[in-house]
Amino acid sequence: MAYDIYSPEYMLAAIKEMRPEYTFIRDRYFAHDTSTFKTEKVFVDYDDGAGRILAPYVLPAVGPVPLTRDGYETRELIPPYISVSMPLTITNLVTRLAGESIVSTMTPEQRERHYLISDMDTLDHAITRREEWMCVNTMLDNACTMHHIGNNGDDTGKDLIAQYYDDENPGVFTVDEPWDVGKDEYTPGTWYTGTCDVLSDMRKAGRDATEMVVGSEVAQMILTDPWAWKMLDNRRAQLGEIDPRWQSAGVTRLGNLNFGGKNLDIFCYEGTYEERDVKTRKLTSVDYFPSTAAMLAAPGTGKLLYGAVNQMERDEMFHTRTGTRVPKYTADVKHNTKETMLTSRPIAAPIYKSPWRACRDVLNATTTG
């Protein structure tokens, strides 16, 4: 019995077999908690984190003092709509594939199966890169503004905003003076004292950080600080280690340093993506993480939520599909073309209120909060 390679069941099975693309921020800070919803809207529940109420002394005759339960906040959000497609024409099927033998006996039907898997893999990776962008901006701003392309493919679409604070934003910090190296071997730089201050504020708020992520310019500044090298060149004190090592997805682990008793693994993130200008249609390479940014966080402090996708399928009926990726295909018999589509409705959120602290530009004192 021949399989219908464009049935939802076959395409969903193919998606599960694809090799996922690794991205640093999404897979390190958001991949541990993923939920899908059967509705267009998603509900983000998050609390203040672990309670820190001190138990009181009481007289035996008084008995126990009731404690209040920690509440939580729910935000009803509409996830953005991410949808990409890849057309397939007769020309693609009768032309040999890249790397295919010149004397190959592969049929157009066999090439079609190859294109289906290859196209879904390409579309999945494109959506993954958008998820990475969303996770980065959510951590940097404790919010994310997602601009949608308009009906004419231009920049006239609307914005969807996911914001995880009300008035003052506790997820960002500003710098009173630019981060810089120390004046000499015996004076710590403002980048070190500034990080200690942010860690102190996080401890007071009941938040913990185990890692520091910086942009390329900040990383270069840290590696050239004479005070840091002097402190590490000390046989009687273990203040950390600087041992830059390249990792995957544009990440370099610079080392581990002690900030007032708290050790942080320091990563430099230089991952990039390509973005097409809606007017000129030219592709440009863009950094996910600003070169002047710094962020303090702990792994697994975010989550990805996925809303349902409503679409009309080959039976000419509307279907509601759930999942991280929803496939679909259309066929134009008149023009001999098919189109494979992949849709996702993700939204990034913290697992509790403001679990991280970030600043987009620590090398300049004028910053936005």
C-alpha positions as CSV (number, residue, x, y, z in Angstrom):
1,M,0.0,0.0,0.0
2,A,1.4,3.4,-1.0
3,Y,1.8,6.0,1.7
4,D,0.4,9.5,1.3
5,I,3.5,11.5,2.1
6,Y,1.4,14.7,2.4
7,S,-1.0,13.3,5.0
8,P,-0.8,15.1,8.4
9,E,0.2,11.9,10.1
10,Y,3.1,11.2,7.7
11,M,4.3,14.8,7.9
12,L,4.1,14.9,11.7
13,A,6.1,11.7,11.9
14,A,8.7,13.1,9.5
15,I,9.0,16.2,11.7
16,K,9.7,14.0,14.8
17,E,12.5,12.3,12.9
18,M,14.3,15.5,11.9
19,R,17.5,16.6,13.6
20,P,16.7,19.7,15.7
21,E,18.9,22.8,15.3
22,Y,20.6,23.7,18.5
23,T,20.5,27.3,19.6
24,F,22.1,28.6,22.8
25,I,19.6,30.8,24.6
26,R,16.4,28.8,23.7
27,D,17.9,25.3,24.4
28,R,19.7,26.4,27.6
29,Y,17.2,28.6,29.3
30,F,13.8,27.7,27.8
31,A,13.8,24.1,26.6
32,H,13.2,22.4,29.9
33,D,9.5,23.5,30.1
34,T,7.3,23.3,26.9
35,S,3.5,23.3,26.9
36,T,1.0,23.2,24.0
37,F,-2.5,24.6,24.2
38,K,-5.7,23.6,22.3
39,T,-6.8,27.2,22.0
40,E,-5.5,30.2,20.1
41,K,-4.6,32.0,23.4
42,V,-2.2,30.7,26.0
43,F,-2.2,31.3,29.7
44,V,1.1,32.2,31.4
45,D,1.1,31.4,35.2
46,Y,4.1,32.5,37.2
47,D,4.6,33.4,40.9
48,D,7.2,35.4,42.9
49,G,9.4,32.3,43.3
50,A,10.1,30.5,46.6
51,G,8.6,32.2,49.6
52,R,11.1,33.6,52.2
53,I,8.8,34.4,55.1
54,L,10.5,34.0,58.5
55,A,8.6,31.9,61.0
56,P,7.7,33.9,64.2
57,Y,8.2,33.0,67.8
58,V,4.8,32.3,69.6
59,L,3.7,31.4,73.1
60,P,2.4,27.9,73.5
61,A,-1.0,29.2,74.6
62,V,-1.2,31.2,71.3
63,G,-0.7,28.3,69.0
64,P,0.5,28.4,65.4
65,V,0.4,31.5,63.4
66,P,-1.2,31.0,60.0
67,L,0.9,31.9,57.0
68,T,-0.5,33.2,53.7
69,R,-0.2,31.1,50.6
70,D,2.0,32.5,47.8
71,G,-0.2,33.7,45.0
72,Y,0.5,33.7,41.3
73,E,-0.2,35.8,38.4
74,T,-1.8,34.8,35.1
75,R,-1.4,36.6,31.8
76,E,-3.6,35.8,28.9
77,L,-1.5,36.2,25.7
78,I,-2.0,35.6,22.0
79,P,1.0,33.9,20.6
80,P,2.5,35.3,17.4
81,Y,1.8,33.5,14.1
82,I,4.9,32.1,12.4
83,S,4.4,30.5,9.0
84,V,6.8,29.7,6.3
85,S,6.5,27.6,3.1
86,M,8.6,26.1,0.3
87,P,7.2,25.7,-3.2
88,L,7.8,22.6,-5.4
89,T,7.6,22.7,-9.2
90,I,7.9,20.3,-12.0
91,T,11.3,21.7,-12.8
92,N,12.5,20.7,-9.3
93,L,11.4,17.1,-9.8
94,V,12.9,16.5,-13.3
95,T,16.3,18.1,-12.4
96,R,18.8,16.1,-10.5
97,L,19.4,16.9,-6.9
98,A,22.7,18.4,-5.7
99,G,25.1,15.6,-5.3
100,E,23.0,13.1,-7.3
101,S,24.8,11.1,-9.9
102,I,24.6,12.2,-13.5
103,V,23.5,8.7,-14.5
104,S,21.1,8.4,-11.6
105,T,17.8,6.5,-12.1
106,M,16.0,8.4,-9.4
107,T,12.4,9.1,-10.4
108,P,10.5,12.4,-9.9
109,E,8.4,10.6,-7.3
110,Q,11.5,9.7,-5.3
111,R,12.8,13.2,-5.6
112,E,9.5,14.5,-4.3
113,R,10.0,12.5,-1.0
114,H,13.5,13.8,-0.7
115,Y,12.3,17.4,-1.2
116,L,9.5,16.9,1.4
117,I,11.9,15.9,4.2
118,S,14.5,18.5,3.1
119,D,12.0,21.3,2.9
120,M,10.4,20.6,6.3
121,D,13.9,20.5,7.8
122,T,14.7,23.9,6.3
123,L,11.4,25.4,7.5
124,D,11.8,23.9,11.0
125,H,15.3,25.5,11.3
126,A,13.9,28.9,10.2
127,I,11.2,28.7,12.9
128,T,13.8,27.6,15.5
129,R,15.9,30.7,14.7
130,R,12.8,32.9,15.2
131,E,12.3,31.2,18.6
132,E,15.9,31.9,19.5
133,W,15.3,35.6,18.6
134,M,12.2,35.6,20.8
135,C,13.9,34.0,23.8
136,V,16.9,36.4,23.6
137,N,14.7,39.5,23.5
138,T,12.4,38.2,26.2
139,M,15.4,37.8,28.5
140,L,17.0,41.2,27.6
141,D,13.8,43.2,28.1
142,N,11.6,41.0,30.3
143,A,9.2,41.5,27.4
144,C,9.1,41.0,23.6
145,T,7.6,43.0,20.8
146,M,6.8,40.8,17.8
147,H,6.1,42.7,14.6
148,H,4.0,40.9,12.0
149,I,4.4,41.4,8.2
150,G,1.4,43.1,6.6
151,N,-1.0,41.8,4.0
152,N,1.1,43.2,1.2
153,G,4.3,41.7,2.5
154,D,5.5,45.1,3.8
155,D,6.2,46.6,7.2
156,T,2.6,47.7,7.9
157,G,1.6,44.7,10.1
158,K,0.6,45.0,13.7
159,D,2.7,44.4,16.8
160,L,2.0,41.8,19.5
161,I,3.6,42.5,22.9
162,A,4.3,40.0,25.6
163,Q,5.3,41.9,28.8
164,Y,6.0,40.3,32.1
165,Y,6.0,43.3,34.4
166,D,3.6,46.1,35.2
167,D,5.2,49.4,36.0
168,E,8.9,49.3,36.9
169,N,10.8,46.6,35.1
170,P,12.8,44.5,37.6
171,G,14.3,42.3,34.9
172,V,16.7,45.0,33.5
173,F,19.4,47.0,35.1
174,T,21.1,50.2,34.1
175,V,24.7,51.3,34.6
176,D,25.6,54.6,36.3
177,E,29.0,54.5,34.7
178,P,30.1,52.4,31.7
179,W,31.6,49.1,32.3
180,D,35.4,49.2,31.8
181,V,38.7,47.6,32.9
182,G,40.4,48.5,36.1
183,K,42.8,51.5,36.2
184,D,45.7,49.2,37.2
185,E,46.5,45.8,38.5
186,Y,45.1,46.6,41.9
187,T,41.8,48.3,41.1
188,P,38.8,46.3,39.9
189,G,37.1,47.4,36.8
190,T,33.5,48.8,36.8
191,W,32.4,45.6,35.0
192,Y,33.4,43.6,38.1
193,T,31.9,45.9,40.7
194,G,28.8,46.4,38.6
195,T,28.2,42.6,38.3
196,C,28.6,42.3,42.1
197,D,25.9,45.0,42.6
198,V,23.5,43.2,40.2
199,L,24.1,39.9,42.0
200,S,23.4,41.6,45.3
201,D,20.1,43.0,44.1
202,M,19.2,39.5,42.7
203,R,19.9,37.9,46.1
204,K,17.7,40.5,47.9
205,A,14.9,39.7,45.4
206,G,15.3,35.9,46.0
207,R,16.8,35.3,42.5
208,D,19.8,33.2,41.7
209,A,22.3,33.5,38.8
210,T,24.9,30.9,37.9
211,E,25.9,32.2,34.5
212,M,26.8,35.5,32.8
213,V,26.2,36.0,29.1
214,V,28.0,38.9,27.4
215,G,28.3,40.2,23.9
216,S,31.6,40.2,21.9
217,E,32.7,43.8,22.9
218,V,32.1,43.1,26.6
219,A,34.0,39.8,26.3
220,Q,36.9,41.5,24.7
221,M,37.0,44.1,27.5
222,I,36.9,41.4,30.2
223,L,39.8,39.5,28.6
224,T,42.0,42.6,28.5
225,D,41.4,43.7,32.1
226,P,44.9,43.8,33.9
227,W,43.2,43.5,37.3
228,A,41.5,40.3,36.4
229,W,44.7,38.7,35.2
230,K,46.5,39.9,38.4
231,M,43.9,38.4,40.6
232,L,43.9,35.0,38.8
233,D,47.7,34.9,39.0
234,N,47.6,34.2,42.7
235,R,48.7,30.9,44.2
236,R,47.0,31.6,47.6
237,A,43.5,32.4,46.3
238,Q,41.2,30.6,43.9
239,L,39.2,33.3,42.2
240,G,38.3,31.4,39.1
241,E,39.9,30.6,35.7
242,I,40.1,32.1,32.3
243,D,40.2,29.4,29.6
244,P,38.3,30.5,26.5
245,R,36.9,27.6,24.6
246,W,34.8,27.7,21.5
247,Q,31.4,25.8,21.7
248,S,28.7,25.3,19.2
249,A,26.1,27.8,17.9
250,G,28.4,30.9,18.2
251,V,29.2,30.4,21.9
252,T,32.6,30.8,23.6
253,R,33.0,29.8,27.3
254,L,35.4,32.4,28.6
255,G,35.8,30.8,32.0
256,N,34.6,31.0,35.6
257,L,35.1,34.0,37.9
258,N,34.2,34.7,41.5
259,F,32.1,37.8,42.1
260,G,32.1,38.6,45.8
261,G,31.8,34.9,46.7
262,K,29.5,33.9,43.8
263,N,31.0,32.0,41.0
264,L,29.7,32.6,37.5
265,D,30.4,30.7,34.3
266,I,30.9,33.4,31.6
267,F,29.8,32.9,28.0
268,C,30.3,35.1,25.0
269,Y,27.4,34.7,22.6
270,E,28.1,35.7,19.0
271,G,25.4,33.7,17.2
272,T,23.9,35.3,14.1
273,Y,21.0,35.0,11.7
274,E,20.1,36.4,8.3
275,E,17.2,38.8,7.9
276,R,15.6,40.0,4.7
277,D,14.7,43.7,4.4
278,V,11.0,44.0,3.5
279,K,11.8,46.9,1.1
280,T,15.1,46.1,-0.5
281,R,14.7,42.3,-0.1
282,K,18.4,42.0,0.7
283,L,19.8,39.6,3.3
284,T,21.9,41.0,6.1
285,S,23.6,39.1,9.0
286,V,22.4,40.2,12.4
287,D,23.6,39.3,15.9
288,Y,21.1,37.6,18.2
289,F,22.8,39.1,21.3
290,P,24.0,42.7,21.2
291,S,27.8,43.0,21.3
292,T,27.5,45.5,24.2
293,A,25.0,43.5,26.3
294,A,25.3,41.6,29.5
295,M,22.9,39.2,31.2
296,L,22.9,37.2,34.5
297,A,20.7,34.1,34.6
298,A,20.4,30.5,35.5
299,P,19.5,27.7,33.1
300,G,15.9,26.5,32.9
301,T,14.3,29.7,34.1
302,G,12.1,30.2,31.0
303,K,9.5,28.2,29.2
304,L,8.0,28.0,25.7
305,L,4.2,27.9,25.2
306,Y,2.5,27.0,21.9
307,G,-0.9,28.0,20.9
308,A,-3.1,26.0,18.5
309,V,-3.1,26.4,14.8
310,N,-6.4,26.5,12.8
311,Q,-6.1,25.7,9.1
312,M,-8.0,24.3,6.2
313,E,-6.6,21.0,4.9
314,R,-7.1,18.8,1.8
315,D,-10.5,17.6,2.9
316,E,-11.6,21.3,2.6
317,M,-12.5,21.3,6.3
318,F,-11.0,23.4,9.0
319,H,-8.8,21.6,11.6
320,T,-7.3,22.7,14.9
321,R,-3.8,21.3,15.3
322,T,-1.7,21.4,18.4
323,G,2.1,21.0,18.7
324,T,5.3,22.9,18.3
325,R,5.2,22.5,14.5
326,V,2.1,22.1,12.4
327,P,2.6,21.0,8.8
328,K,0.3,21.5,5.8
329,Y,0.6,21.3,2.0
330,T,-1.4,22.8,-0.9
331,A,-1.5,21.8,-4.6
332,D,-2.1,23.9,-7.6
333,V,-3.2,21.5,-10.4
334,K,-3.4,24.2,-13.0
335,H,0.1,25.4,-12.5
336,N,1.7,22.1,-11.6
337,T,3.0,23.3,-8.2
338,K,2.9,22.1,-4.6
339,E,3.7,24.0,-1.5
340,T,4.9,22.6,1.9
341,M,4.1,24.8,4.9
342,L,5.1,24.8,8.5
343,T,3.4,26.9,11.1
344,S,4.1,27.5,14.8
345,R,2.7,29.8,17.5
346,P,5.3,30.0,20.2
347,I,5.7,32.5,23.0
348,A,8.6,32.7,25.5
349,A,7.9,33.4,29.1
350,P,9.7,33.3,32.5
351,I,8.8,30.5,34.9
352,Y,8.5,33.0,37.7
353,K,8.7,36.8,38.0
354,S,11.9,38.3,36.6
355,P,14.3,35.4,37.1
356,W,17.1,37.2,35.2
357,R,18.8,40.6,34.9
358,A,20.0,42.1,31.7
359,C,21.2,45.3,30.1
360,R,21.5,45.9,26.4
361,D,24.4,48.3,26.6
362,V,26.7,48.2,29.6
363,L,29.5,50.0,27.8
364,N,27.5,53.3,27.8
365,A,25.9,54.9,30.8
366,T,22.7,55.9,28.9
367,T,20.6,52.8,28.9
368,T,17.0,52.0,28.5
369,G,15.0,50.1,31.1
